[in-house]
Amino acid sequence: DFLILEYREGDKLYLPVYRMNTIQKYVGTEQTIPRIDKMGGTYWVKIRGKSEKAIKEMAGELLNLYAVRKCGRGFIFSPPNDSFETFEARFPYEETPDQENAILDVLADMQKPEPMDRLILGDVGYGKTEVALRAAFKAILDGKQVAILVPTTVLAFQHYERFKERFRDEPVALEMLSRFRSREEQKKILQDLTQGKIDLVIG
Protein backbone atom coordinates (compact mmCIF):
# COMPACT_ATOMS: atom_id res chain seq x y z
CA ASP A 1 0.00 0.00 0.00
CA PHE A 2 1.26 3.47 -0.85
CA LEU A 3 0.25 7.09 -1.45
CA ILE A 4 0.86 8.78 -4.79
CA LEU A 5 2.28 12.29 -4.41
CA GLU A 6 2.02 14.34 -7.58
CA TYR A 7 4.50 17.15 -8.25
CA ARG A 8 4.53 19.94 -10.81
CA GLU A 9 5.02 18.79 -14.39
CA GLY A 10 3.36 15.47 -13.56
CA ASP A 11 6.19 13.79 -11.64
CA LYS A 12 4.93 11.19 -9.17
CA LEU A 13 6.34 9.81 -5.95
CA TYR A 14 5.07 6.53 -4.48
CA LEU A 15 5.18 6.80 -0.70
CA PRO A 16 4.78 3.59 1.36
CA VAL A 17 2.12 3.90 4.11
CA TYR A 18 4.70 3.27 6.81
CA ARG A 19 6.29 6.61 5.76
CA MET A 20 3.00 8.54 6.10
CA ASN A 21 4.44 10.37 9.11
CA THR A 22 6.65 12.36 6.68
CA ILE A 23 3.69 14.24 5.16
CA GLN A 24 1.00 16.48 6.61
CA LYS A 25 -2.11 18.30 5.47
CA TYR A 26 -1.60 21.79 4.05
CA VAL A 27 -3.13 24.49 6.25
CA GLY A 28 -3.61 27.99 4.83
CA THR A 29 -6.18 30.66 4.17
CA GLU A 30 -8.97 30.00 1.69
CA GLN A 31 -7.70 32.73 -0.64
CA THR A 32 -4.18 31.29 -0.82
CA ILE A 33 -3.55 28.64 -3.44
CA PRO A 34 -0.37 26.75 -2.54
CA ARG A 35 2.34 26.68 -5.19
CA ILE A 36 3.25 23.15 -6.26
CA ASP A 37 6.97 22.47 -6.53
CA LYS A 38 8.58 20.15 -9.05
CA MET A 39 10.34 17.03 -7.87
CA GLY A 40 13.90 17.94 -6.91
CA GLY A 41 13.03 21.65 -7.03
CA THR A 42 14.49 24.17 -4.60
CA TYR A 43 11.43 26.40 -4.08
CA TRP A 44 10.12 24.51 -1.03
CA VAL A 45 13.56 24.33 0.59
CA LYS A 46 13.99 28.12 0.17
CA ILE A 47 10.53 28.86 1.60
CA ARG A 48 11.16 26.55 4.57
CA GLY A 49 14.54 28.20 5.16
CA LYS A 50 12.95 31.67 5.19
CA SER A 51 10.27 30.49 7.63
CA GLU A 52 12.85 28.94 9.98
CA LYS A 53 14.87 32.17 9.90
CA ALA A 54 11.76 34.27 10.67
CA ILE A 55 10.82 31.96 13.57
CA LYS A 56 14.34 32.18 15.03
CA GLU A 57 14.30 35.99 14.75
CA MET A 58 10.90 36.16 16.46
CA ALA A 59 12.09 33.81 19.22
CA GLY A 60 15.17 36.00 19.69
CA GLU A 61 13.02 39.13 19.97
CA LEU A 62 10.81 37.41 22.55
CA LEU A 63 13.85 36.28 24.56
CA ASN A 64 15.21 39.85 24.51
CA LEU A 65 11.82 41.24 25.52
CA TYR A 66 11.53 38.84 28.47
CA ALA A 67 15.16 39.44 29.50
CA VAL A 68 14.53 43.21 29.56
CA ARG A 69 11.31 42.68 31.52
CA LYS A 70 13.07 40.39 34.00
CA CYS A 71 15.89 42.89 34.55
CA GLY A 72 13.61 45.93 34.57
CA ARG A 73 12.11 47.34 37.72
CA GLY A 74 8.41 48.06 38.02
CA PHE A 75 6.44 50.07 40.55
CA ILE A 76 6.16 48.22 43.86
CA PHE A 77 2.57 48.55 45.08
CA SER A 78 1.75 48.60 48.77
CA PRO A 79 -0.06 45.67 50.45
CA PRO A 80 -3.88 45.86 50.59
CA ASN A 81 -5.12 48.32 53.23
CA ASP A 82 -8.47 48.90 54.97
CA SER A 83 -9.92 50.81 51.99
CA PHE A 84 -9.08 47.92 49.69
CA GLU A 85 -10.56 45.35 52.08
CA THR A 86 -13.76 47.42 52.36
CA PHE A 87 -13.98 47.46 48.55
CA GLU A 88 -13.45 43.68 48.46
CA ALA A 89 -16.19 43.17 51.05
CA ARG A 90 -18.69 44.99 48.80
CA PHE A 91 -18.38 42.27 46.14
CA PRO A 92 -21.96 40.93 46.02
CA TYR A 93 -20.96 37.30 45.29
CA GLU A 94 -18.88 34.60 46.92
CA GLU A 95 -15.48 34.30 45.23
CA THR A 96 -14.74 30.93 43.66
CA PRO A 97 -11.50 29.26 44.84
CA ASP A 98 -9.90 29.89 41.41
CA GLN A 99 -11.01 33.51 41.42
CA GLU A 100 -9.64 34.03 44.92
CA ASN A 101 -6.30 32.45 43.92
CA ALA A 102 -6.10 34.68 40.83
CA ILE A 103 -6.77 37.81 42.92
CA LEU A 104 -4.11 36.84 45.49
CA ASP A 105 -1.60 36.05 42.73
CA VAL A 106 -2.19 39.39 40.98
CA LEU A 107 -1.87 41.34 44.24
CA ALA A 108 1.33 39.43 45.09
CA ASP A 109 2.73 40.24 41.61
CA MET A 110 1.92 43.92 42.09
CA GLN A 111 4.01 43.99 45.28
CA LYS A 112 7.11 42.66 43.49
CA PRO A 113 9.76 44.86 41.83
CA GLU A 114 9.49 43.05 38.47
CA PRO A 115 6.81 44.18 36.00
CA MET A 116 3.80 41.83 36.15
CA ASP A 117 3.36 39.37 33.29
CA ARG A 118 0.24 37.35 34.02
CA LEU A 119 -2.63 35.95 31.98
CA ILE A 120 -6.01 35.34 33.64
CA LEU A 121 -7.89 32.72 31.65
CA GLY A 122 -11.48 31.64 32.25
CA ASP A 123 -14.84 31.14 30.58
CA VAL A 124 -17.46 33.90 30.34
CA GLY A 125 -19.05 34.57 33.73
CA TYR A 126 -16.19 33.11 35.79
CA GLY A 127 -15.22 36.42 37.38
CA LYS A 128 -12.20 37.69 35.41
CA THR A 129 -13.58 41.25 35.49
CA GLU A 130 -13.59 41.28 39.28
CA VAL A 131 -9.90 40.30 39.27
CA ALA A 132 -9.22 43.28 36.98
CA LEU A 133 -11.39 45.56 39.16
CA ARG A 134 -9.40 44.77 42.28
CA ALA A 135 -6.04 45.18 40.55
CA ALA A 136 -7.23 48.51 39.13
CA PHE A 137 -8.47 49.72 42.51
CA LYS A 138 -5.17 48.73 44.17
CA ALA A 139 -3.28 50.76 41.54
CA ILE A 140 -5.58 53.76 42.01
CA LEU A 141 -5.15 53.62 45.80
CA ASP A 142 -1.39 53.89 45.20
CA GLY A 143 -1.85 57.00 43.04
CA LYS A 144 -1.64 55.43 39.59
CA GLN A 145 -3.93 55.87 36.59
CA VAL A 146 -5.38 52.73 34.98
CA ALA A 147 -6.34 51.93 31.38
CA ILE A 148 -8.56 48.95 30.55
CA LEU A 149 -8.51 47.87 26.90
CA VAL A 150 -11.29 45.71 25.42
CA PRO A 151 -11.82 44.45 21.84
CA THR A 152 -15.23 45.97 21.04
CA THR A 153 -17.21 49.17 21.61
CA VAL A 154 -20.11 47.25 23.15
CA LEU A 155 -17.77 45.51 25.59
CA ALA A 156 -16.23 48.88 26.50
CA PHE A 157 -19.71 50.18 27.38
CA GLN A 158 -20.57 47.01 29.36
CA HIS A 159 -17.33 47.23 31.34
CA TYR A 160 -17.84 50.95 31.91
CA GLU A 161 -21.30 50.27 33.42
CA ARG A 162 -19.95 47.38 35.51
CA PHE A 163 -16.98 49.38 36.81
CA LYS A 164 -19.24 52.37 37.54
CA GLU A 165 -21.49 50.13 39.62
CA ARG A 166 -18.56 48.58 41.55
CA PHE A 167 -16.88 51.95 42.18
CA ARG A 168 -20.18 53.64 43.13
CA ASP A 169 -19.11 54.16 46.77
CA GLU A 170 -15.44 54.92 46.01
CA PRO A 171 -13.82 58.26 45.07
CA VAL A 172 -12.76 56.98 41.63
CA ALA A 173 -12.99 59.21 38.55
CA LEU A 174 -13.99 56.86 35.72
CA GLU A 175 -14.39 57.44 31.98
CA MET A 176 -14.87 55.58 28.70
CA LEU A 177 -13.26 56.24 25.32
CA SER A 178 -15.11 54.78 22.31
CA ARG A 179 -17.18 55.85 19.31
CA PHE A 180 -20.09 56.23 21.76
CA ARG A 181 -18.36 59.48 22.76
CA SER A 182 -18.39 62.54 20.50
CA ARG A 183 -15.12 64.04 19.19
CA GLU A 184 -15.42 66.86 21.71
CA GLU A 185 -16.03 64.42 24.58
CA GLN A 186 -13.06 62.29 23.53
CA LYS A 187 -10.81 65.35 23.36
CA LYS A 188 -11.95 66.45 26.85
CA ILE A 189 -11.40 62.94 28.30
CA LEU A 190 -7.86 62.80 26.87
CA GLN A 191 -7.14 66.25 28.27
CA ASP A 192 -8.44 65.26 31.71
CA LEU A 193 -6.35 62.05 31.57
CA THR A 194 -3.21 64.05 30.83
CA GLN A 195 -3.98 66.36 33.75
CA GLY A 196 -4.55 63.41 36.11
CA LYS A 197 -8.23 64.17 36.66
CA ILE A 198 -9.30 60.65 35.60
CA ASP A 199 -8.26 57.59 37.61
CA LEU A 200 -9.46 54.91 35.22
CA VAL A 201 -10.36 54.88 31.54
CA ILE A 202 -11.96 52.03 29.59
CA GLY A 203 -11.48 51.95 25.84
N, C-alpha and C positions, 0 to 999 in steps of 0.2 A: 504494500500500500504506500502511496506517495501523493504529494501535492504537486501540481504543476504551477510554477511561477513564471509568468510571462513578462518579458522585458520589452523595451522599445525596439522597434525593428523586427519584432516577432521572435526573438530568441527565447528559448524555454529552458527552465531549470527544473529537474525532477528532484523533489525534496522528500526523502523517506520520512514517514510519520514519527519515527523516534527522534527526528531533528526538528520537530514542530516548535520546540522551545526557542528556536533561533529567529522566529518571525513573530510579529504582533500586528494587531489591527491598526490601521491608520486613523488617527484622531485629529481633526481639524475643523475649521469653520465651514459652514455649508457653502459659502461663496468661493472658498479656495479649492481649486482643482489641483491635486498633487501632480507634480511633474514626474513622469516615468523616466527612469534612467535606462541606458542600454547596458547589457551585460559587459562587465569589465570597465564600465565608464567611471569617471572620477567625480561626477557632479555630486552624488550622494556623500562621498567621502569628504568633499569640500564643505558641503552644508553641515554635516555632522561636526566637522572640525570647528566651524564658525560658532555653532551652538555650544560646543564644549568650552570654547574660549569665553563666550558671553556669560555662561554659567559660572565659570571660575572668577571672572571679573566681578560679577554680582555678589558672589560669596565673599570675595575680598573686601568689597565695599561694606557688606554687612558686618564682617569681622571688625573692620576699622570703626564702624559706627558703634558697635557694642563695646569695643575697647575704650573709645572716647567716653561713652556713657559710664562705663565701669570706673574710669579714672576721674571723671568729672564729679563735682560736688553740687548737690542740690540744696534746696532750702530745707532745713530741719524743722518740722512742725512740732509744736508742743503737744504733750499728752492731753487726752480729752479732759475738759474741766466741767464744772457744774452746769454751765450754759449748754454745753454739748450733751451732757447726760439728760438734761431737761428736754432738749430737742428729741433725743432718742426715745424718751419715755412717751412722747406724743405720737409715736408711730401707732396707728390704730389697729395693727395686726400683730400676731405673734410671729417673730422671726423663725424661719426654718433653720435647722442646724447648718445647712450649707450657706445660707444667707449670712448667718451670724459669723461663720468662719471667714467668709469673704470680707465682711466689714472689719473684723479684727485684723486680717492680713493687710488690708489696704491702710488702715490706721497705723499698723506697725511699720509698713513701708514708708509712710509719710514722715515717720520719726527717725528715719535713717538718713545719713548724709548723701547716699547715692540717689540719683534720679529714679523715680519709680518706673517700672516696666512690667505692668501686670495686665492680663486679659481676664475679664469676668465673662464667663460663658454660661448661658442658661436659656431655657425655652421661654417663650412669651408668658408673662404672668408669674415668673419665678422670683421677682423682686430685685432685678438688677438696678432698676432706677433708684431704689432706696439706698443701695450701696453708693451710687453716684451722689445722691443727695447728702449723705452723711460726710463723704469725702469733701464735697463742695463746701458744706457748712464749716467743717474743720478748717479748711483753707481760709474762708472768710473771717472766721474768728481770729485767725493769726494775721489778718490785715492784707490778705491777697485777693486779687480779682480772679474770677473763674469764668471760663468759656466752655459751654457744652455744645458739641457739634453733633447734629443728627442728619440722616440722609435725605429727608423729605420735608417739605413745608408743613404738611399736615402733622407730621411727627413733632416738628418744632413747636407748633401750636399746642399739641397735646401735652408735651413736656412742660411748656410754659405754664399751662393751667395747673398741672400736677405740682410743679415746684411752687407756684403761687399759693396753692392750698397748703402745702407742707410748711412754707415759710410765713404763713399768715400771722403767727404770733411772734415772729422774730424781726429784728430791725435790719432786714436784708433788702437792698435796692435791686430789683430784678427787672430784666428787659428781654425782648425777643427781637431778633433781626431776621426778617424773611420778606417775601414779596407781599405778605399781608400788611406790611408797613409801607406808608408812602415814602417817596424820595426824601421829603422834608423830615419825616419822622426818623428815617434811617440816619440821615445826616446828624440830627440832634442826638440820637443814641450814641453814635460813634464819638461825637464831641464830648458827651457826658462820660463815656468810657475813658477817653483820654484824660479827662480831668479827675478821674477817680470817683465820680458820683454814682457809678453803678457797680454793685458787688458781683453780680452774676448775669451773664448774657447767654441766651440760647439761640442758636442759629442753624 
